[in-house]
Amino acid sequence: MLSFMRKHSGTWLIKTVLWSVIVAFLAGTFFVYGMGGSPGSSGSVVAVVNGKEIQLKEYDRAFRNLVEVYRQQFRGQFSEQMIEQLDLRNSALDQLILARILETIAEEQEIKVSDVELTHRIKTLPAFQQDNSFNPKAYQSYLNYSRTTAKQFEQDMRENIQREKVQNLIKDNIQISREEVLKMYGRENEKVKFSYVTFSKDHFEDKSEPVEDEVKEYFKKQVRDFMIPEQINVQFVRLTPKMMEDGINLRDEDITDYYDSNQGKFHVKKNYKARHILLRLNSTPGTDDETKKKNKEAEAEAKQKAEDLLKKIKEGADFAEMAKEHSDDKASGANGGDLGQFTQGTMVPEFETALKGLKAGDISDLVKTTFGYHLIKLEQVNPARIKPLDEVKDQIVKDLKFRKGKLRIQRALKKIRSAAEGSNDLVSAASSAGYEAGTTGLISRKKHTVPQIGIAPDFFNMAFTLKDKELSQLLNTPEASFLLKVIDRQAPKEPKLDDVREAVIEKLIVKKAKDTTKARFKELGDQLKKSKDLEKVAKELELDVQVTPFFSLTDSIPGVGNIQSIKDNAFSTKKGNATSGESNFAFYLILVDEFEKAGSPDEKELRGIYDRLKSVRGDQMFKDWLKKIRATADIQINREMMDVV
């Protein structure tokens, strides 16, 4: 089967493959593909784990694959500096070390992977699926893209499955009691809602003006907040791909090859053009019998109105005019219910399901969603397609020129750097190559607005890591490439009060407001606990009372946020009683309105919770187990070999 896949992987006509999906999938596995490799392969040894060697070639491949995963994840924000910041060299080695440890365990336990298992895994990878079946073309394209052979990829996959089996051996020992499952069900399904008043942490002003002694005392205590930071002046050469575009000539085969290799970029999802009329349900939150009765009546009324409109439309009434007059979706209703064009997957499931059953010009029966009852008129369906070459040729030319331009400016900057290293003169080296060097003027880590540079965090991050007169390595950002050199540096220094007086007074006023607000919040909290009258407190503060919908301990509180302390306070307070809480930016005065019991779970719900708990706890147990196993493993690392990569 594996030889069949290799033999026929280039014969399919379907070419669509989304590389972002492939990278996301590969990054989501426990180990990055490409870590494996025969321990006996030639090359220098980077490490030895329990007698098993990790070769330099293998380490190089694991490191570069890991870099590519992060490059795809962060895209334009990725920089060479992130390799050091994320410590990717050591991360790649750690993955290989853990792989060797798991290989040893697998051998001891006689855990193997059959050809049948391997074939099934590869054929069912989402990255290689097309119309719910294995697409050999996508498989071969991935091999070409990742510059690996089918044999090597299959070996990596075999080792990956073997490691998963070891992982499952550990995770399968996890025991979850029924009591734990029921407790989690309660956390997720018991709900509460509350009324609240909120205000910022500097809401109440301290009306007294700061006096000189206060200013001096505050400045003395907080002088570090007003330090004049280190400042540097950076000399730089900045080149952009656009500078090179005029000299770039493209061949027709270059354009065709790019189109054939990047069809995922030119894939257009199935999309619709439709109108709708919405009749909202106007339901009221609550579980008491009276509220349930009102909601049922409101739903019946909305349904009847929708049925009446549908009848009128079938009898000849204009759909657009009916939408303008009757739709509760005012935004689209004003335009005759027009929703414009939207791709498949944009609308809620019930709406999408109804669309699939319509032809252009058809009008649906009543469609109920969480928003209410809809009438839908489908006006146009555009099937999924690959844009033809003629349609995207201009964009391809632009992309190719940009890519080639980037390569050219990088080569130019390398020559400038080489010349500047010899002369220690970046300005002359740039001028000799036909380019200009600029300077940033004095900048600090906090204040570094330089119009010529724009928003380029990597530029400033690198600048502040350079030593005086040190010439940087080549820096590539999405828009430009740079060489940098620090030509002046001013050490941080403590300011005089008169130099920062306005800033000191401003911060002191804010501090006094926060202190006043905190004290007032405590007073109001005590007052509310006694009176249990939130409306009175709100009126006194000239603020509005807000009400949350029902939420559980595992939900984020709508309108408030996922603040665990507030959730805990609400659930531990009796109905009708008051409590309080705070976030990083605001205080909350709370009156608990109502609880909604969790009810009785069915076995399907309990099984879902059981599986989730087991997965989470199993992952943690496996990590803990790996940590212990690694601590006892015989590991020897040759750091000098790592620096070669």
Summary of the structure (lengths in Angstrom):
residues: 645
radius of gyration: 32.5
end to end distance: 36.3
largest distance: 87.4
contacts: 1853
relative contact order: 0.14
helix: 52%
strand: 18%
